[in-house]
């Protein structure tokens, strides 16, 4: 006998089963752990270098490209590597494959070592390139909403 036939022949049993499923679903939903700001592990790193007075092209050729090359050669498990070179600043984002936190710490240290070994950087760079773990929970909006219209600001 199929489930639809049993349900048609025994409507009380079908309704009772439906109520039990709904009650258990509500119970599970009420006891589901929720957080306002859950901890999110992104497993990405950011390398920032300041080169005051340099054009974006100079920053790309003299700073960004050599650092990217060393990271590609010396760091394993890199999923995505992309950079932005603007006036006086180089920012390189390194995104890793799915790895454990312990392996991520090792790879972050490998990035620091690779960046320290770059010999071709100009002397005018402020400090050393800074390597940081990319933290999505600090100052990075999850959603940005922009509202626009043709109403004056004073209204």
N, C-alpha and C positions, 0 to 999 in steps of 0.2 A: 504494500500500500504506500502511496506517495504522501508527502507532507501536505499538499493542497487538499487531498481527499480527507485526510485525518482532520484538518482544520475545518473543512465544511461539515463533516459529520459530528465534530465535537467543538462547537463554537466557544463554549465555556473554557475548555482546556486551551484553545488558541488564545483567547483573551487573557487568561491567567498567565500563560507563558510570555505574552507581550508585556504585561504589567511587570512581571519579574525582571525581564530584560531591561525595561526602562528604569526600574528602581536601582538595579545594579549599575547601570550606566550613570545615573545621577550620583550615586554614592562614589563611584570611581572619579567622576568629574569634580565633585566637591573635595575629595582628598588628594587631588592631583597637585603636586608641589608647584608653586608659581613664585617668581621673583620679579620685582619691578625692574631691576637692572641686573640681569644674569651675567655671570662671568663668561666672556667669550674669548677663546684662544684662537688667534688669527695665524700665528706662526709665520710672521713676516718681519723683515728687518728694513731699516732705513739708514742709508749712509748720506750724511749731509756735509758738504764742504763749502766754505765761504772763500771767495776769491774776489776781493773788492776791486772795482774799476774795470773788470774784464767784461767783454761783450759775450753774449750767449754763444757765439761761434768759438771764441777762445776758450770759454769754460768747457764746451763740448770736446774740443780737440785736446786741450792740455790737462783737464781734470777728469771729466766724466768717462771718456773712452779708456784711458789707462786703468782706472779703478774697475770699470766693468770687465775689462779683459782679465785682470787679475782675479776677480771674483769668479768668472766663468772657468778659469783654469784651476783654481785651488779649492773651490767650495763644491761639495757634493749635494745631491738631492734638491737642486734648484729647479723649481717648476716654472717660474716666470721672473724675468729680470727686465725692468724698464726704468727709464730715467727721464728727468726734465732738467734742462740747462737753461737758466735764465741769467739776466745780468748780475754777475757777481755771486751766483749760487748754483751749486750742483746738488740735485737730490736723486738718489738711486734707490729704488724699491726692489727688494729681493723677496720673492714669495716662494715658500718651500712646499714640497710634496707633503702628504700626510705622514708626519713622523711623530715620535714620542717627544715629550717635553725634554727628556734627557738628551736625545739626539739633536733637538732644536738648540739647546744650550751649547752643544759641541759645534754645531754649524755656525752659530752666532760668533763663537770664539774663532772659528776658521775665517769668518769674514773679517774680524778685527785683525787677525794675523795677515791676511791677504792685503788689506788696506795699508797696514804698516809697512809692508814690503814693496809698495809702489815707490820706485826711485825717481820717476820722471816728473813728479809734480813740481810746479813753480814755487819759488821761495816766497812769493807774495801772499801765499795762502795763509789765512788767519788760523792759528792752532793746527791741529791735525784733523783729518776727516773724522766726523763723529758717527759712530755706529750705535744704533739704538734698536731695541725691539719695538716693532710697531704696535702700539696699544690703542685698540679701537674704542675703549671705554673712556678715554680721556680726551675730551674736546673734539670728538669726531661725531657729527650728527648722523643718526640712523636715517632720519627723514627730514627733508627741508620743504616747507610749504611756502609758496610765494603767492600773494594775493595782489591782483592788479585791477585797475579800473580807471575810468576817466573822471573821477571825482576829485576836487581840489583837496589838498591836505588839511585845510582849515575846517572842512565840513565833517 
